[in-house]
Amino acid sequence: MNSCNRLEALLGARHPYLGEIERMRKFVLAVPFEKFYEPVSVIQGIRKKRKLTNLTPEMVNAWIQHVYCASRVRMLTLEEGALGELGAERLLTSMVLIRSHVEAAGMACLRHHELRQWAETGDSSSVEELIPPTFLGTSMVRAQKKAESLEGTLLLSEQDKIPIGRMVSALDDFISCGELEGRAHSLYGFLCEYTHPNMRAVRDHIVTEDHEAEGWFHCYRVQAELTEEHFVMALHALMSSMKAGHAACEMLRRTEAGFDGTRGFLQFPDDDDVKEIWELFLNWPEGLS
């Protein structure tokens, strides 16, 4: 019995969220990964920033492919884990994995956003600064500042990672068509409750009784007491992240940089492609919004 089958059994009937999740995964899993070429990066250090100097079509295409492929692999793997944990009635670990899924979706949305900004403004500086940490960013850069044992273990090319808040803002921008409604930040903040050691996330692991005079008696348990609402909440969060993340990945997969002999250009998905991506991912079927 796979993860979705177990969840169907727990929910009592085939739930529309599960159907939508399975439909999107089936499409994504059917799209093969293709081999691509990556040239050597030439990076210039400017004070604390590092900037790519060989922003060629080949480099841009390699960056697009890396982001698209890495985001898709990460999301598919996290989906399987989140659904498996939810099917085993472990909400806490499922929500932690869904939070990581939102981050992966945000990475794809940020790259798509920066490419669009470059095409609209003609200013490539943001992309030139974004490519190096995409390839060479690591959380260990910050860790070594407080751990002497890590000093000297990082390569000179390795640098700080891209802030998660920037990725979540790009996710917000993507799903709200630039209106920045805050839905992605709200979702991400809620999921952080399960990742951080906060009391709220383990309330379902507590049996509470009123004290006869004043206060309460509490008893913790390893297994949470879950209701259908818990499963629906988690599935909705995962489905929301999947819709944005896989749509952004599909936009990237169909984006290409080129050179016409005079100047470089970015070729984005045409109207038919955008319509197909909308219908495949972003258009919420009636009853699922």
Rosetta blueprint (number, residue, H / E / L):
1 M L
2 N L
3 S H
4 C H
5 N H
6 R H
7 L H
8 E H
9 A H
10 L H
11 L H
12 G L
13 A L
14 R L
15 H L
16 P H
17 Y H
18 L H
19 G H
20 E H
21 I H
22 E H
23 R H
24 M H
25 R H
26 K H
27 F H
28 V H
29 L H
30 A L
31 V L
32 P L
33 F L
34 E L
35 K L
36 F L
37 Y L
38 E L
39 P L
40 V L
41 S L
42 V L
43 I E
44 Q E
45 G E
46 I E
47 R L
48 K L
49 K E
50 R E
51 K E
52 L E
53 T L
54 N L
55 L L
56 T L
57 P H
58 E H
59 M H
60 V H
61 N H
62 A H
63 W H
64 I H
65 Q H
66 H H
67 V H
68 Y H
69 C H
70 A H
71 S H
72 R H
73 V H
74 R H
75 M H
76 L H
77 T H
78 L H
79 E H
80 E H
81 G H
82 A H
83 L H
84 G H
85 E H
86 L H
87 G H
88 A L
89 E L
90 R L
91 L H
92 L H
93 T H
94 S H
95 M H
96 V H
97 L H
98 I H
99 R H
100 S H
101 H H
102 V H
103 E H
104 A H
105 A H
106 G H
107 M H
108 A H
109 C H
110 L H
111 R H
112 H H
113 H H
114 E H
115 L H
116 R H
117 Q H
118 W H
119 A H
120 E H
121 T H
122 G L
123 D L
124 S L
125 S H
126 S H
127 V H
128 E H
129 E H
130 L H
131 I H
132 P H
133 P H
134 T H
135 F H
136 L H
137 G E
138 T L
139 S L
140 M H
141 V H
142 R H
143 A H
144 Q L
145 K L
146 K L
147 A L
148 E H
149 S H
150 L H
151 E L
152 G L
153 T L
154 L L
155 L L
156 L L
157 S L
158 E L
159 Q E
160 D L
161 K L
162 I L
163 P L
164 I H
165 G H
166 R H
167 M H
168 V H
169 S H
170 A H
171 L H
172 D H
173 D H
174 F H
175 I H
176 S L
177 C L
178 G L
179 E L
180 L L
181 E L
182 G L
183 R H
184 A H
185 H H
186 S H
187 L H
188 Y H
189 G H
190 F H
191 L H
192 C H
193 E H
194 Y H
195 T H
196 H L
197 P L
198 N L
199 M L
200 R H
201 A H
202 V H
203 R H
204 D H
205 H H
206 I E
207 V E
208 T E
209 E E
210 D E
211 H L
212 E L
213 A L
214 E L
215 G L
216 W E
217 F E
218 H E
219 C E
220 Y E
221 R L
222 V L
223 Q L
224 A L
225 E L
226 L L
227 T L
228 E H
229 E H
230 H H
231 F H
232 V H
233 M H
234 A H
235 L H
236 H H
237 A H
238 L H
239 M H
240 S H
241 S H
242 M H
243 K H
244 A H
245 G H
246 H H
247 A H
248 A H
249 C H
250 E H
251 M H
252 L H
253 R H
254 R L
255 T L
256 E E
257 A E
258 G E
259 F E
260 D L
261 G L
262 T L
263 R L
264 G E
265 F E
266 L E
267 Q E
268 F L
269 P L
270 D L
271 D H
272 D H
273 D H
274 V H
275 K H
276 E H
277 I H
278 W H
279 E H
280 L H
281 F H
282 L H
283 N L
284 W L
285 P L
286 E L
287 G L
288 L L
289 S L
